[in-house]
Amino acid sequence: MADQITKRAENYSQWYNDLVVKADLAEQSAVRGCMVIKPYGYAIWEKMQRVLDDKFKAVGVQNAYFPLFIPKSFFSREAEHVAGFAKECAVVTHHRLMNDPDGRGVVVDPSARLEEELIVRPTSETIIWNTYKNWITSWRDLPILCNQWCNVVRWEMRTRLFLRTAEFLWQEGHTAHATREEAVEEATRMVNVYADFARGTMALPVIIGHKSPNERFAGALDTLTIEAMMQDGKALQAGTSHFLGQNFAKSFDVQFTNKEGQLEYVWATSWGVSTRLMGALIMAHGDDNGLVLPPALAPIQIVMVPIFRKPEEQAAVLEKMHQVKQELEALGHTVRIDDRDTLRPGFKFAEWELKGVPVRLAMGPRDLENGTVEVARRDTLTKETMSLDGIGAHIHGLLEDIQANIYRKAFDWREANVEKCDSWEEFKEKIQTGKFLLCHWDGTAETEQKIKDETKATIRCIPVDSFVCEEEGVDIYSGKPSRQRVVFAISY
Amino acid sequence: MADQITKRAENYSQWYNDLVVKADLAEQSAVRGCMVIKPYGYAIWEKMQRVLDDKFKAVGVQNAYFPLFIPKSFFSREAEHVAGFAKECAVVTHHRLMNDPDGRGVVVDPSARLEEELIVRPTSETIIWNTYKNWITSWRDLPILCNQWCNVVRWEMRTRLFLRTAEFLWQEGHTAHATREEAVEEATRMVNVYADFARGTMALPVIIGHKSPNERFAGALDTLTIEAMMQDGKALQAGTSHFLGQNFAKSFDVQFTNKEGQLEYVWATSWGVSTRLMGALIMAHGDDNGLVLPPALAPIQIVMVPIFRKPEEQAAVLEKMHQVKQELEALGHTVRIDDRDTLRPGFKFAEWELKGVPVRLAMGPRDLENGTVEVARRDTLTKETMSLDGIGAHIHGLLEDIQANIYRKAFDWREANVEKCDSWEEFKEKIQTGKFLLCHWDGTAETEQKIKDETKATIRCIPVDSFVCEEEGVDIYSGKPSRQRVVFAISY
């Protein structure tokens, strides 16, 4: 099982690809760059959705649904947005197929050309702000806090399962506000929701920060991000929240009458996370044996494998297992008894390790006699024999420990690989070894670009909560004055 | 509020359109035929999804996700399927836009033409069976029971919100089996899941039956359907489940080794319901005052409207209301206190009636003195003053009564409008007045077509559970022998 997977030390990138496919998470489809998310992978995504959706609703966000297609002309309305998004996209030009007159299958009917081409949404600011125009006339109509769970398409040239695909699933929140302050507050609130989710549910120690102007969303005045470190020391942007100012309101002429009776443009935010989070989850926690899933996202939290030689042993062990299963389910856990009788226990152990199930219980005839069970942890790969008395409460606590331990491990890894750096020579060397470097930056796009050209490193963010970075200094590249350190890294 | 809505008796079709828009369920978008589902409408759809998804999982179905795009050539593989689905669809031909050399916005980049056009999925049998080919080699890999919640596009010429839109949301289940019997059983199981959902959750008394060969899904050997009667006596197909035989397995070469070591083609089913269910819900239960929502699907089950003149009255009433709200929420109900202080109670009453909230509680200073509350039912438009003692348990029971009553009302309506008919003259007259007619049919597509041409009526189904129809007779149109009655109606 695990021997089908490349070792991380050998080729981290290949390890990731192997894991996604062998653990039955996703695979390439017949359509270039589009993936099939398999049931086991989708079950994890569903858990992410459920937790996030509850968090959104807790801060007053409502779900809605907007069209898949966007008229081409909408992309010309917001100047920066068109440059950022209207380039590599799927363009619908016709609305009918017909039988090939030569009898070879079907062809596009040339008479069914659309008057205006439609773009499959790469993101929905334009169509949504065109809709909000009809929803907003007065300050009483504000704020609007809408989110949609949907698919989007960006025609990527080089794709990787979950990390960068032509079609992906995501949620996109779009809010409308009466004041700048309220919109800025909303953008901050939502990046914090993402960070809470990443830390608490995904066990991912993310850094919250602002993007540099270069790396902002096309059309945003400010982009907040959560950045995570993968096991190769590269950064992965896991979610973003944008303060859009009045840009889209102006492009789509969305004004409201304020309490003083004056017309004003509406203030906006948008924020999103995608199936890319699946990539972050896999890369942050997996090991050479396979996936390591935090209990909060594991479709199966506990797997039970019976050990037996004779049929009567099998029956007795399974009976006991069903009792334990009931006890665990009553505590809210998801349990699977792997009673497939064509496979050996060792094979099953390896398969569930590959799939990252947090806890494995094995039980044989001797355990029945002794009233014990073997408890194995996926995160530490340790096992111990325990009494069946109070096993429910024990496993319940163990799952909490595992969740905390996975976070702690990832956190310690990051801490060990973040350092301050004040020498350009050192920077060039260290950045290639997989480090997050906290460096002084003079605040110019020019310097940022030069550093990127020479090293491939980018400013991941100007951190707001994870490191104390405000201090006077000089830019690591230009030598010009700097007011604070920022996080440089090579990214996915 | 209600006076903005056309009366049903005046123009049923306009009543429906008014209701969808005025109750904030959905609206037309800037893209022809594509709708925006607004938060209140989407909240109902989410409730439908949750209940259905739980039912699917209870019968072993797993969710997954397959690509939005289907290569054009896939549609040529299954002959009937291409005729049924590959005609009116959205065709992606290019993957890039560029700045117009003349400086007028953006244009399609002619150099970015796709080698093979991609079709936005109208349904996913082809791409899914192309995927299953890689998942299935042995009987051990079967059955596969997958479902996906997604958007699909069918380029409809005449669209109506929820009932027929170019893009709609749905779920599509696709299962693969080792034997014909198992696949037939699965198709039956799923149509029963739909019927349970329609009856129990939507309060919709549907008829389960087989489609006539003419009305089958393109590529199916049998289509099972649930058919509901709307208040104008027209039929609405609310969900279908198809036994696909080995058609798609043969088209995509999906074979498995059976227990005897022989290669066989896999047996298939598919089944789906869509946002069309929203249309059925609205049309089946709404009245001239607006929506009537069954409690099981109401985003707000109980709305509370405070009555007061002075601020101290307002404070006292609201305080009591929050107590009652807590009591109701503890029983699992969703409650909203409408404390907007710029609107009068009468306006609020009308608004929540329009939105179909099942129970309205009104409370004023005199109620506080007497320990009472006014309880109004949306389904019957009746109200009574009740003691606050035990109000939680009373409302809990009342919601159950309302759910049952809405079903009963729709059921009685249908029963009153279904009749046996054995005279062609009578048929022609009655079918136009909004009746389901149980008639003998000779089983030929020819007769069916002639009846449709003359009356617009179609065979909605050959019922299996709602009426006793097996009896010898003669076809109402052709006079040829018939073995059973079928349901004729004019449909949406």
Chai-1 contact restraints between the chains, C-beta under 6 A:
chainA,res_idxA,chainB,res_idxB,connection_type,confidence,min_distance_angstrom,max_distance_angstrom,comment,restraint_id
A,S29,B,P67,contact,1.0,0.0,6.0,A-B,restraint_1
A,A30,B,N130,contact,1.0,0.0,6.0,A-B,restraint_2
A,V31,B,P67,contact,1.0,0.0,6.0,A-B,restraint_3
A,V31,B,F69,contact,1.0,0.0,6.0,A-B,restraint_4
A,C34,B,P67,contact,1.0,0.0,6.0,A-B,restraint_5
A,V36,B,F66,contact,1.0,0.0,6.0,A-B,restraint_6
A,V36,B,T131,contact,1.0,0.0,6.0,A-B,restraint_7
A,I37,B,A64,contact,1.0,0.0,6.0,A-B,restraint_8
A,I37,B,Y65,contact,1.0,0.0,6.0,A-B,restraint_9
A,K38,B,A64,contact,1.0,0.0,6.0,A-B,restraint_10
A,P39,B,Q62,contact,1.0,0.0,6.0,A-B,restraint_11
A,P39,B,A64,contact,1.0,0.0,6.0,A-B,restraint_12
A,Y42,B,N63,contact,1.0,0.0,6.0,A-B,restraint_13
A,Y42,B,A64,contact,1.0,0.0,6.0,A-B,restraint_14
A,Y42,B,Y65,contact,1.0,0.0,6.0,A-B,restraint_15
A,Q62,B,P39,contact,1.0,0.0,6.0,A-B,restraint_16
A,N63,B,Y42,contact,1.0,0.0,6.0,A-B,restraint_17
A,A64,B,I37,contact,1.0,0.0,6.0,A-B,restraint_18
A,A64,B,K38,contact,1.0,0.0,6.0,A-B,restraint_19
A,A64,B,P39,contact,1.0,0.0,6.0,A-B,restraint_20
A,A64,B,Y42,contact,1.0,0.0,6.0,A-B,restraint_21
A,Y65,B,I37,contact,1.0,0.0,6.0,A-B,restraint_22
A,Y65,B,Y42,contact,1.0,0.0,6.0,A-B,restraint_23
A,F66,B,V36,contact,1.0,0.0,6.0,A-B,restraint_24
A,P67,B,S29,contact,1.0,0.0,6.0,A-B,restraint_25
A,P67,B,V31,contact,1.0,0.0,6.0,A-B,restraint_26
A,P67,B,C34,contact,1.0,0.0,6.0,A-B,restraint_27
A,L68,B,N151,contact,1.0,0.0,6.0,A-B,restraint_28
A,L68,B,E167,contact,1.0,0.0,6.0,A-B,restraint_29
A,F69,B,V31,contact,1.0,0.0,6.0,A-B,restraint_30
A,F75,B,V106,contact,1.0,0.0,6.0,A-B,restraint_31
A,S76,B,G105,contact,1.0,0.0,6.0,A-B,restraint_32
A,S76,B,V106,contact,1.0,0.0,6.0,A-B,restraint_33
A,A86,B,L97,contact,1.0,0.0,6.0,A-B,restraint_34
A,A86,B,V106,contact,1.0,0.0,6.0,A-B,restraint_35
A,E88,B,R96,contact,1.0,0.0,6.0,A-B,restraint_36
A,A90,B,V92,contact,1.0,0.0,6.0,A-B,restraint_37
A,V91,B,H94,contact,1.0,0.0,6.0,A-B,restraint_38
A,V91,B,V108,contact,1.0,0.0,6.0,A-B,restraint_39
A,V92,B,A90,contact,1.0,0.0,6.0,A-B,restraint_40
A,V92,B,V92,contact,1.0,0.0,6.0,A-B,restraint_41
A,T93,B,T93,contact,1.0,0.0,6.0,A-B,restraint_42
A,H94,B,V91,contact,1.0,0.0,6.0,A-B,restraint_43
A,H95,B,W155,contact,1.0,0.0,6.0,A-B,restraint_44
A,R96,B,E88,contact,1.0,0.0,6.0,A-B,restraint_45
A,L97,B,A86,contact,1.0,0.0,6.0,A-B,restraint_46
A,G105,B,S76,contact,1.0,0.0,6.0,A-B,restraint_47
A,V106,B,F75,contact,1.0,0.0,6.0,A-B,restraint_48
A,V106,B,S76,contact,1.0,0.0,6.0,A-B,restraint_49
A,V106,B,A86,contact,1.0,0.0,6.0,A-B,restraint_50
A,V108,B,V91,contact,1.0,0.0,6.0,A-B,restraint_51
A,V108,B,E117,contact,1.0,0.0,6.0,A-B,restraint_52
A,E117,B,V108,contact,1.0,0.0,6.0,A-B,restraint_53
A,N130,B,A30,contact,1.0,0.0,6.0,A-B,restraint_54
A,T131,B,V36,contact,1.0,0.0,6.0,A-B,restraint_55
A,N151,B,L68,contact,1.0,0.0,6.0,A-B,restraint_56
A,W155,B,H95,contact,1.0,0.0,6.0,A-B,restraint_57
A,E167,B,L68,contact,1.0,0.0,6.0,A-B,restraint_58
